[in-house]
Amino acid sequence: MSVLKRKRESEKAEKAARKREMRAMEKEFGKPKEPHSGEATREDLEAYGILPNADEDED
């Protein structure tokens, strides 16, 4: 039982370390994350095929 507990704890610690690394890489190289309002943008709707693409409207 204690072996499983140690395994879970080590996996949890590894996951946290990966998240820290990813955040550091995003902070160093990537653009900052934008807060999402929960509303789909026009670009999102076009990607899902709900709205026609703006490029197709010009034809």
C-alpha positions as CSV (number, residue, x, y, z in Angstrom):
1,M,0.0,0.0,0.0
2,S,2.7,2.5,0.9
3,V,4.5,1.7,-2.4
4,L,1.5,2.8,-4.3
5,K,1.2,6.0,-2.2
6,R,4.9,6.8,-2.9
7,K,4.4,6.1,-6.6
8,R,1.3,8.5,-6.7
9,E,3.3,11.2,-4.8
10,S,6.3,10.9,-7.1
11,E,4.0,11.1,-10.2
12,K,2.3,14.1,-8.8
13,A,5.6,15.8,-8.1
14,E,6.8,15.0,-11.7
15,K,3.6,16.5,-13.1
16,A,4.1,19.7,-11.1
17,A,7.7,19.9,-12.3
18,R,6.6,19.5,-16.0
19,K,4.0,22.3,-15.5
20,R,6.6,24.6,-14.0
21,E,8.9,23.9,-16.9
22,M,6.2,24.5,-19.5
23,R,5.2,27.8,-17.8
24,A,8.8,28.9,-17.8
25,M,9.2,28.0,-21.5
26,E,6.0,29.9,-22.4
27,K,7.1,32.9,-20.4
28,E,10.5,32.9,-22.0
29,F,9.6,32.1,-25.6
30,G,5.8,32.3,-26.1
31,K,3.3,35.0,-26.0
32,P,1.4,35.6,-22.7
33,K,-1.9,33.7,-22.4
34,E,-4.9,35.8,-22.9
35,P,-7.8,35.5,-20.4
36,H,-10.7,33.8,-22.1
37,S,-14.2,35.2,-21.7
38,G,-15.8,32.0,-22.6
39,E,-17.3,33.4,-25.8
40,A,-16.2,32.1,-29.1
41,T,-14.5,34.5,-31.4
42,R,-15.3,34.8,-35.1
43,E,-12.1,32.9,-35.9
44,D,-13.2,30.1,-33.6
45,L,-16.6,29.8,-35.2
46,E,-15.1,29.8,-38.7
47,A,-12.7,27.0,-37.6
48,Y,-15.7,24.9,-36.5
49,G,-17.5,25.6,-39.7
50,I,-20.4,27.4,-38.1
51,L,-19.6,30.7,-40.0
52,P,-18.3,30.8,-43.5
53,N,-14.7,31.8,-43.8
54,A,-14.0,35.5,-44.6
55,D,-11.8,34.4,-47.5
56,E,-14.7,32.5,-49.1
57,D,-17.0,35.5,-48.9
58,E,-14.7,37.5,-51.2
59,D,-15.2,35.1,-54.2
